[in-house]
Amino acid sequence: MADLKDLAEAVFDIEDIVEEIADPEDLIGDFIANPLMVFFAFTAVLAGLFLFLLFLITLVLLVLAFGPVEVLVLLMVLSFVVFVGSIGAFLYVRTDIPSDVYHKINTALERADDSSQKEGPMTEKEAIEGLKDQYAAGNIDDYELDQALNDALTSENPGEVVEQYTEDNREMELE
């Protein structure tokens, strides 16, 4: 069940996606990664704007007591349902990783070498995916993720980096 923190994060993520209209490259990247998330973000924004417009028109008509107020109230209620449904759907399809962290991970994946290392069984890409899973599970924070991504890209054995952060978290849990 989504709590208020998740709802606030979703609103900020929706805002970030809509702001990417100015940078189409990021918007296309998000669309390729999760098209439903982008669709529901834009649906929520459009429904919210339409709801706000209908609310203003209804207020003006109520003040002037002019026109088909019932139709506008019905449209406003319908727009509110679409707005709330879009935010709910966005929360459902959005990943556990905030968009800025997701971009960091994708940048690291682009820089990573996918060839096997002689000293370890894990490639850089596999190590980055492992670190992504650790972050999504809440085992490492933003600072540790940045450091771990850098370590995985510069290490001769990226698998050891993942093991190190996994062991560090186990030790913290035991304490």
C-alpha positions in Angstrom: 0.0 0.0 0.0 1.3 3.4 -0.9 1.9 5.9 1.9 2.3 9.6 1.8 6.0 9.4 1.2 5.5 7.2 -1.9 2.8 9.6 -3.1 5.0 12.6 -2.7 7.9 10.8 -4.5 5.5 9.9 -7.3 4.4 13.5 -7.8 8.1 14.6 -7.9 8.9 11.8 -10.4 5.9 12.9 -12.6 7.2 16.4 -12.5 10.7 15.2 -13.5 9.3 13.3 -16.4 7.2 16.2 -17.6 10.2 18.5 -17.3 12.0 16.2 -19.7 10.0 17.7 -22.5 12.8 20.3 -22.7 15.4 17.4 -23.0 13.8 14.9 -25.4 16.8 12.6 -25.2 16.1 11.9 -21.5 12.4 11.6 -22.2 13.0 9.0 -25.0 15.3 7.1 -22.6 12.6 7.0 -20.0 10.0 6.0 -22.6 12.2 3.1 -23.8 12.9 2.0 -20.2 9.3 2.1 -19.0 6.7 3.4 -21.5 3.7 2.9 -19.2 5.4 5.1 -16.5 5.8 8.0 -19.0 2.2 7.5 -20.4 0.7 7.6 -16.9 2.8 10.6 -15.9 1.5 12.6 -18.9 -2.0 11.3 -18.3 -1.9 12.5 -14.7 -0.6 15.9 -15.7 -3.2 16.4 -18.4 -6.0 15.2 -16.2 -4.8 17.5 -13.4 -4.7 20.5 -15.8 -8.1 19.6 -17.2 -9.5 19.2 -13.6 -8.1 22.6 -12.6 -9.6 24.3 -15.7 -13.0 22.7 -15.1 -12.9 23.7 -11.5 -12.2 27.3 -12.4 -15.0 27.3 -15.0 -17.4 25.7 -12.6 -16.6 28.3 -10.0 -17.2 31.1 -12.5 -20.5 29.6 -13.6 -21.7 29.1 -10.0 -20.9 32.7 -9.2 -22.7 33.9 -12.3 -25.4 31.1 -12.0 -25.2 30.7 -15.8 -24.9 27.6 -18.0 -25.1 23.8 -17.6 -23.4 23.5 -14.3 -24.3 19.8 -13.9 -22.4 18.9 -17.1 -19.3 20.7 -15.9 -19.5 19.2 -12.4 -19.8 15.7 -14.0 -16.8 16.5 -16.2 -14.9 17.7 -13.2 -15.7 14.5 -11.2 -14.7 12.4 -14.2 -11.5 14.3 -14.6 -10.8 13.9 -10.9 -11.3 10.1 -11.2 -8.9 10.0 -14.2 -6.4 12.1 -12.3 -6.4 9.9 -9.2 -6.4 6.7 -11.3 -3.4 8.0 -13.4 -1.4 8.7 -10.2 -2.3 5.3 -8.9 -1.4 3.6 -12.1 1.9 5.6 -12.1 2.7 4.4 -8.6 1.9 0.8 -9.7 4.2 0.8 -12.8 7.0 3.0 -11.4 10.2 1.3 -10.3 11.6 1.2 -6.8 14.5 3.3 -8.0 14.2 7.1 -8.3 14.7 8.5 -11.8 18.0 10.3 -11.0 19.5 7.1 -9.6 18.1 5.2 -12.5 20.0 7.5 -14.9 23.2 7.1 -12.9 22.9 3.3 -13.2 22.2 3.5 -16.9 25.2 5.8 -17.4 27.4 3.2 -15.6 25.9 0.4 -17.6 26.8 2.3 -20.8 30.4 2.7 -19.6 30.7 -0.9 -18.4 32.6 -3.5 -20.2 30.6 -6.7 -20.8 33.6 -9.0 -21.4 34.5 -11.5 -18.8 37.4 -10.8 -16.5 40.2 -13.4 -16.0 40.1 -13.0 -12.2 36.4 -13.0 -11.6 33.3 -14.7 -12.8 31.2 -11.4 -12.9 31.3 -8.8 -15.6 31.0 -5.1 -14.9 27.5 -5.1 -16.2 26.5 -8.0 -14.0 28.1 -6.2 -11.0 26.2 -3.0 -11.8 22.9 -5.0 -11.9 23.8 -6.6 -8.6 24.4 -3.1 -7.1 21.1 -1.9 -8.5 19.4 -4.8 -6.8 21.1 -4.0 -3.5 19.9 -0.4 -3.9 16.4 -1.4 -4.8 16.3 -3.6 -1.7 17.4 -0.7 0.5 20.6 -2.3 1.5 22.8 0.6 0.2 22.1 4.3 0.1 22.8 6.9 -2.6 26.3 7.7 -1.5 27.3 4.0 -1.2 25.7 3.4 -4.7 27.8 6.1 -6.3 30.9 4.8 -4.6 30.1 1.2 -5.5 29.4 2.0 -9.2 32.7 3.8 -9.4 34.5 0.9 -7.7 32.8 -1.6 -10.0 33.9 0.2 -13.1 37.5 0.7 -12.0 38.1 -2.6 -10.3 39.8 -5.6 -11.9 37.3 -7.9 -10.2 33.8 -6.2 -10.1 32.3 -9.2 -8.4 34.4 -8.5 -5.3 32.9 -5.0 -5.1 29.3 -6.4 -5.0 30.4 -9.0 -2.4 32.0 -6.2 -0.3 28.9 -4.2 -0.2 26.8 -7.3 0.5 29.1 -8.3 3.4 29.1 -4.7 4.8 25.3 -4.8 4.9 25.2 -8.2 6.6 27.7 -7.0 9.2 25.5 -3.9 9.9 22.4 -6.1 10.2 24.1 -8.3 12.8 25.1 -5.3 14.9 
